[in-house]
Amino acid sequence: MYGVKRGIKSPGEFGFMDMSGLALAGSAGIIAAIIADYQQKGEAAALFKINEWVVQFGALAGFTEIPLWMVVLGLTVVGAGSVFYFQPITRQGAFAQGFGLLAVLLTMTPPNLASGIEGMNDNLPGLSPAAAREAAMEPRIVRASYVQDDARLVLVQDPEEAAKYDVHLRIVFPEGIRGDISTMMRRGAIRGRLHNEQTDETFNLFRTTEGATIRREGNTLLFHIGVPARADAARLWVRVECVGYAIEEQSATASLDDVLEWTVEMRPSNIPLAVQRFGKSYWY
């Protein structure tokens, strides 16, 4: 019970130490909810989506580098401050109130999911890959496809499919990849995202759709990706996380007129990924 050999104190009897204890219990409830969400959802945890929202809001004030630890600290402060509003009278109640408060917030936050990477779909009927790519870029905003009609090719424009930047991404792991890629993905030991700054779209490097390819050659992963485009050029960002390496984040400019040959070399590190993530700003 709260208090010293007296059972539960009435609200008017709480002093500074009592309120501090309640605030710490509320904060502990918040942290417990964060850990539960992170353990259950991994890469899709709502905490990363909240970080993205905080960065977008902070950009209005000129602050864009807001690491994950600041978000956790802010949520913890909210948990500590909430005891003054809900006024629990036991530490158990304060803990449950903090846990429940964040559980509701996390439930309302959409999961931090990303689309699978796409291929170029160059093999249009009747055309060589080079000619198909050139035809696909011509409309710029719409994707071109061709059908056979009495021995001639007829252009059919599909407004729902955008032209794509052709990206050849090489991720080099100097000290090798520690395990099977599929197993590492399930355990959260390797993650990767690609972001189109111009369209604000984010893609999961380890989910493939529509002809995208991933190959492993020794210590290197090779990706052939088609990134949907709405302009002649755009800045792309890539973030790669892998056990035994430092989290790497780089950017490059892609163009519809050229293939983007992009090499990312990972740097070995003994710092656990969980610790590294708290120092990163997850804005995509």
Steps between C-alpha positions, in 0.01 A plus 500: 500500500602859452632677808683376807298242698186703443339346192403731216550873552231751413582745217567786741769305680729449201837672524783554256643150543155347457436687175849413375429132564171519313667682209775236479240222508306669217822533300579133562158410357577703188839329455344155549244573226775623266704183556195279444414678173861485378539131586171401338515708180873549439554714189127581481491634859292814544796664675673548162184653352478739795862597438408575138211722608714682756764573233232634264364723776851607605584596140249784531726646770821412318581182696535188285766294682284360779636159606289219638623549856345848508163352404527240777599772747205714393254212542650423842450862607139477384458190719651681799285808447179304452486407870418864579193477277371149576612517865563132580549435871727192480814424304332195353219721377748752359685223316178359355383847401829576320499161326137540392553857381779403264322180397210712374740736321684211333174337398390823329835531319518313166776237470827615348465295183666559162418376150702228334759601242401472134680398183532690173262277298714556193385193309209648309382279212665562165771733632858456612563595868679820394220606267235416760676711760527792260131472416404481867684823576353694212165590662694590819201485730316200358631155428504381138408150393461349156259250344520323168246616241526368142879474505549846647554619858234727648577724799266459795546743790414380847440803728525286814859385441777757526833511322788372713857583584728206423710440815782246531583490872803316640529455876846378601562327835883493537493241779223290350134447587454308823235245411218423262332815366144367545568404862667833572199684354258314728714579803547866409876448461501658153274777373505743212286784368508714189325839498405725210525853637308649206192276536540428874469125432692241702585145394621196693817372332435145615147473362476455124208545260455524123830362381749662738805280559739446791815295455775407743852479367743423779499795739283715272124535452392618154162668448339585164221742584247711313407805711171669396572852369302820458783720376807474279723475810465447874714449807483148641602394850600156621539376858652158572519329839686174563636325808875557530493825299425866560167624367574656161291777342584658165333695220543520124328671209310279255407603146264354242773541238768291672536186707599582859800285595507528879744331738458506878787361706414401854735581790566230763381587851469318834218725624168309519240607245247579775741760644585643158134544412442729795757740354343505152224727371235282334338755271406240238 
